[in-house]
Amino acid sequence: MSTKKLWWGFAAVIIFSFSVLGFYGWEIYREAPPIPKQIVTPSGQVLFTEAEILDGQSVWQSIGGQQVGTVWGHGSYVAPDWSADWLHREALFMLNAWAQRDYAAGYEQLDEEAKAGLQARLQKELRKNTFDKATGTLTVSELRAAAISDNSRHYTGLFMNDPALAELREHYALKDNTIKDPERGRLINGFFFWAAWACVTERPGSEVSYTNNWPAEELVANRPPSTLLIWTGFSVIILLAGVALLAYYYASHKEEEINPDLPKNDPLLNLVPTPSMKATLKYFWVVALLFVVQVVLGATTAHYGVEGNGLYGIPLADWLPYSLTRTYHVQLGILWIATSWLAMGLYIAPAVSGYEPPYQKLGVNILFVALLIIVVGSMVGQWFGVMQELGLEANFWFGHQGLEYVDLGRFWQIFLFAGLFIWLFLMVRAILPAFKNQAENKHLLAMFVVSSAAIALFYGAGLMWGRHSNLAITEYWRWWVVHLWVEGFFEVFATVVIAFLFVKLGLLRAKLANESVIFATIIFLFGGIIGTFHHLYFSGTPTAVLALGATFSALEVVPLILIGFEAYHNLQLSKATPWVQTYKWPIYCFVAVAFWNLVGAGIFGFLINPPIALYYMQGLNTTPLHGHTALFGVYGMLGIGLMLFALRGMNRSIAWPERPLKWAFWSINWGLALMALLSLLPIGLIQTWASVKWGLWYARSAEFMQSDILEIWRWMRVPGDVVFSVGVVILAWFVLRIGIPKAGSGPVQTPPQPEAEPPREMEPEREEELVV
């Protein structure tokens, strides 16, 4: 295709994909599980009101929300899925009550025939939709009201300080008085009941529940509907067809990507960093430090899985409970990766255009201070929120929103949103002059601006829900941030930046880089945008969302299958000419990105992607398996590679020591592999077996998770974690060491190279311009 046709293809993909995403987003609004104005018994007793259910949701969010177990399968993995756990307890209470009344025995003491009869009665009662849309009233039987009361006593005692539940609290990594106020304990029960009700109650005119019969629970006839099997088969067919088409394209359009006219020496050898480019150094120091802190918090979070309220006897949960360590671990991961990418953008914009706008350094410094305020302020607010020191409204604005990956309070979200537009302004003003003097790179420049604008704009999706939004609607917008912002447009931005780096080094021809970047973006976004729906199969969405998510998320995997081409290509670039060896480790990071794209995003991602697989695996350790290897393996390694590229360019007169980078690179990658293969994968597969055989409630129960076999596999994380941590510490030490030269030490000589052209003098009228 010509570049013009590729741009038309890109526009068509964007318009079509977001039209579909928007239309079915409206359907999610329209068909979300209703929140009753009141829940009543036949005698007229009011159990919960709409306001109480929504305030209960706020209570759940204030204690950590998705960082304390899961609801509808989304969240953390130590405590149970509260919607599945509530549903199972409610079902058992009703079955036992009937068994005692009809047979004078417990349910488990009955023969199979009697059990089957009671199960049929239970299913008829729980699956029937008794919500009256006209009045907004949900009516439940007196027996079900008693089950709700019994569950409420259990959960109130669990989240407060019932001594009889102390051991269970430890297994769930809940500290005493996670909820301090009994009224808040009552409210959270209303939310848990509503979430479980949506899991079992059939949609009007349908035979499946609001969550497409998730979770698996045989007692209430929650079984995978036929649509899951149909769309699973279709997704596999789409995957195979997509792989075949893309393989044909690669075979028929193969061009030699490496520039045959390689420069004899490093084109960036005489790059003179501008003041704003140098000002990005402190961003990378913060990246290194946050990375170390994130790893420490990750190790602490993992340890809570075996010692729920302490760290080797230290009562750490009294000051830093599991929900906070996991919050910080996840949030800092996003923040240091994003900071690395944003800093690279600020570094490369003047390098590409050759122009340093007035006060650019001041803008870079202001943005740096703003990012520090957001990091520290949000973490302090989250501590106060989880420790129950804030009101529910204040918690929403300044504390903990309880939503994985977007945990920070709304005020900090708005602050970060504004900071991203400051970053966009700094980027665009620095890059615009390049459109005039670099016609051969205009398409790369255009995609650079488009992806930068998307990064700023799409974080705004995190502002689209309110404190009292229906959880199904909140999840729809949350995945806009997590999937489209983090996994989508940041990846496009990174692809453009890497292409720019290789073009500036003379390793790639500009024309081929222009076309390849646009084509890769089309392929990725065609599956990626609508593929957002694969996160929403069981989040209170209509069946059409399941069909679209299954189909297009399979297309997401297509380019990852052939990612080996990218790995091989980057490896060849690292050996293209002797002077490229100075960029060996940044390029090796890009090779690692390609590897983890295939393994973490491709293999482990597709492991849980098909509807029937996710039906049994959602909320199990197969999800963090994919999360660690894809989020860190792809985006984290990419952030490290971009950081090393920028640091390499800041002072080309110093040769880097080989050994620390070699140790850091291989320790981090081998540590990640060991963590995945020795612990997360085995635990996830064992849980999947339990989920298929008995249901999600059992696969996440304390009884099963504290079994000896899973205890062994949890401890098997230690080797991988240790190896990974050693690599992180070495990398952080290296970044700080090269950024702060020792006093009196001269530059280390670079390997002999052909003499480079000396830098030109700046013209007086263009003193802000960068000269290469």
CORBELJO-V345479 format. One record per backbone hydrogen bond with DSSP energy under -1.0 kcal/mol. NH is the residue of the N-H (numbers start at 1). CO is the residue of the C=O. If there is no record, write none. Layout:
[[NH & CO] [NH & CO]]
This chain:
[[6 & 2] [7 & 3] [8 & 4] [9 & 5] [10 & 6] [11 & 7] [12 & 8] [13 & 9] [14 & 10] [15 & 11] [16 & 12] [17 & 13] [18 & 14] [19 & 15] [20 & 16] [21 & 17] [22 & 18] [23 & 19] [24 & 20] [25 & 21] [26 & 22] [27 & 23] [28 & 24] [29 & 25] [30 & 26] [31 & 27] [37 & 136] [38 & 136] [39 & 48] [40 & 138] [41 & 45] [44 & 41] [47 & 39] [50 & 37] [53 & 49] [54 & 50] [55 & 51] [56 & 52] [57 & 53] [58 & 54] [59 & 55] [60 & 56] [61 & 57] [62 & 58] [63 & 59] [64 & 61] [65 & 60] [66 & 402] [67 & 64] [68 & 65] [70 & 80] [71 & 74] [74 & 71] [76 & 69] [82 & 70] [85 & 81] [86 & 82] [87 & 83] [88 & 84] [89 & 85] [90 & 86] [91 & 87] [92 & 88] [93 & 89] [94 & 90] [95 & 91] [96 & 92] [97 & 93] [98 & 94] [99 & 95] [100 & 96] [101 & 97] [102 & 98] [103 & 99] [109 & 106] [110 & 107] [115 & 111] [116 & 112] [117 & 113] [118 & 114] [119 & 115] [120 & 116] [121 & 117] [122 & 118] [123 & 119] [124 & 120] [125 & 121] [126 & 122] [127 & 123] [132 & 137] [136 & 132] [138 & 38] [139 & 130] [140 & 40] [145 & 141] [146 & 142] [147 & 143] [148 & 144] [149 & 145] [150 & 146] [151 & 147] [152 & 148] [153 & 149] [154 & 150] [155 & 151] [156 & 152] [157 & 153] [158 & 154] [159 & 155] [160 & 156] [162 & 157] [165 & 162] [166 & 163] [169 & 165] [170 & 166] [171 & 167] [172 & 168] [173 & 170] [174 & 169] [177 & 160] [179 & 159] [185 & 181] [186 & 182] [187 & 183] [188 & 184] [190 & 186] [191 & 187] [192 & 188] [193 & 189] [194 & 190] [195 & 191] [196 & 192] [197 & 193] [198 & 194] [201 & 197] [202 & 127] [203 & 208] [206 & 203] [210 & 201] [212 & 209] [214 & 211] [217 & 222] [221 & 218] [222 & 217] [223 & 221] [228 & 225] [230 & 226] [231 & 227] [232 & 228] [233 & 229] [234 & 230] [235 & 231] [236 & 232] [237 & 233] [238 & 234] [239 & 235] [240 & 236] [241 & 237] [242 & 238] [243 & 239] [244 & 240] [245 & 241] [246 & 242] [247 & 243] [248 & 244] [249 & 245] [250 & 246] [251 & 247] [252 & 248] [253 & 249] [259 & 507] [269 & 266] [271 & 268] [272 & 771] [278 & 274] [279 & 275] [281 & 278] [284 & 280] [285 & 281] [286 & 282] [287 & 283] [288 & 284] [289 & 285] [290 & 286] [291 & 287] [292 & 288] [293 & 289] [294 & 290] [295 & 291] [296 & 292] [297 & 293] [298 & 294] [299 & 295] [300 & 296] [301 & 297] [302 & 298] [303 & 299] [304 & 300] [305 & 302] [306 & 303] [307 & 303] [310 & 307] [311 & 314] [314 & 311] [316 & 314] [317 & 309] [318 & 315] [319 & 316] [320 & 316] [324 & 321] [325 & 321] [326 & 322] [327 & 323] [328 & 324] [329 & 325] [330 & 326] [331 & 327] [332 & 328] [333 & 329] [334 & 330] [335 & 331] [336 & 332] [337 & 333] [338 & 334] [339 & 335] [340 & 336] [341 & 337] [342 & 338] [343 & 339] [344 & 340] [345 & 341] [346 & 342] [347 & 343] [348 & 344] [349 & 345] [352 & 348] [353 & 349] [354 & 350] [356 & 768] [360 & 357] [363 & 359] [364 & 360] [365 & 361] [366 & 362] [367 & 363] [368 & 364] [369 & 365] [370 & 366] [371 & 367] [372 & 368] [373 & 369] [374 & 370] [375 & 371] [376 & 372] [377 & 373] [378 & 374] [379 & 375] [380 & 376] [381 & 377] [382 & 378] [383 & 379] [384 & 380] [385 & 381] [386 & 382] [387 & 383] [388 & 385] [389 & 384] [395 & 391] [396 & 392] [397 & 393] [398 & 394] [399 & 395] [401 & 407] [406 & 403] [410 & 396] [411 & 397] [413 & 409] [414 & 410] [415 & 411] [416 & 412] [417 & 413] [418 & 414] [419 & 415] [420 & 416] [421 & 417] [422 & 418] [423 & 419] [424 & 420] [425 & 421] [426 & 422] [427 & 423] [428 & 424] [429 & 425] [430 & 426] [431 & 427] [432 & 428] [434 & 431] [435 & 432] [436 & 433] [437 & 433] [438 & 434] [441 & 438] [442 & 439] [445 & 441] [446 & 442] [447 & 443] [448 & 444] [449 & 445] [450 & 446] [451 & 447] [452 & 448] [453 & 449] [454 & 450] [455 & 451] [456 & 452] [457 & 453] [458 & 454] [460 & 457] [461 & 458] [462 & 459] [463 & 460] [464 & 461] [469 & 466] [474 & 470] [475 & 471] [476 & 472] [477 & 473] [478 & 474] [479 & 475] [481 & 477] [482 & 478] [483 & 479] [484 & 479] [485 & 480] [486 & 481] [487 & 482] [489 & 484] [490 & 485] [492 & 488] [493 & 489] [494 & 490] [495 & 491] [496 & 492] [497 & 493] [498 & 494] [499 & 495] [500 & 496] [501 & 497] [502 & 498] [503 & 499] [504 & 500] [505 & 501] [506 & 503] [507 & 502] [508 & 502] [513 & 509] [514 & 510] [515 & 511] [516 & 512] [517 & 513] [518 & 514] [519 & 515] [520 & 516] [521 & 517] [522 & 518] [523 & 519] [524 & 520] [525 & 521] [526 & 522] [528 & 524] [529 & 525] [531 & 527] [532 & 529] [533 & 530] [534 & 531] [535 & 532] [536 & 533] [539 & 536] [545 & 542] [547 & 543] [548 & 544] [549 & 545] [550 & 546] [551 & 547] [552 & 548] [553 & 549] [554 & 550] [556 & 552] [561 & 557] [563 & 560] [565 & 562] [567 & 563] [568 & 564] [569 & 565] [570 & 566] [571 & 567] [572 & 568] [573 & 569] [574 & 570] [575 & 572] [576 & 573] [580 & 577] [581 & 578] [582 & 579] [583 & 580] [584 & 581] [587 & 583] [588 & 584] [589 & 585] [590 & 586] [591 & 587] [592 & 588] [593 & 589] [594 & 590] [595 & 591] [596 & 592] [597 & 593] [598 & 594] [599 & 595] [600 & 596] [601 & 596] [602 & 597] [603 & 598] [604 & 599] [606 & 602] [607 & 603] [614 & 610] [615 & 611] [617 & 613] [618 & 614] [620 & 617] [623 & 620] [625 & 621] [626 & 622] [627 & 623] [628 & 624] [629 & 625] [630 & 626] [631 & 627] [632 & 628] [633 & 628] [634 & 630] [635 & 630] [636 & 631] [637 & 632] [638 & 634] [639 & 635] [640 & 636] [641 & 637] [642 & 638] [643 & 639] [644 & 640] [645 & 641] [646 & 642] [647 & 643] [648 & 644] [649 & 645] [650 & 646] [654 & 651] [662 & 658] [663 & 659] [664 & 660] [665 & 661] [666 & 662] [667 & 663] [668 & 664] [669 & 665] [670 & 666] [671 & 667] [672 & 668] [673 & 669] [674 & 670] [675 & 671] [676 & 672] [677 & 673] [678 & 674] [680 & 675] [681 & 676] [683 & 679] [684 & 680] [685 & 681] [686 & 682] [687 & 683] [688 & 684] [689 & 685] [690 & 686] [691 & 687] [692 & 688] [693 & 689] [694 & 690] [695 & 690] [699 & 695] [700 & 696] [701 & 698] [705 & 701] [706 & 702] [707 & 704] [711 & 707] [712 & 708] [713 & 709] [714 & 710] [715 & 711] [716 & 712] [717 & 714] [718 & 715] [721 & 717] [722 & 718] [723 & 719] [724 & 720] [725 & 721] [726 & 722] [727 & 723] [728 & 724] [729 & 725] [730 & 726] [731 & 727] [732 & 728] [733 & 729] [734 & 730] [735 & 731] [736 & 732] [737 & 733] [738 & 734] [739 & 735] [740 & 736] [745 & 742] [766 & 763] [767 & 764] [769 & 766]]
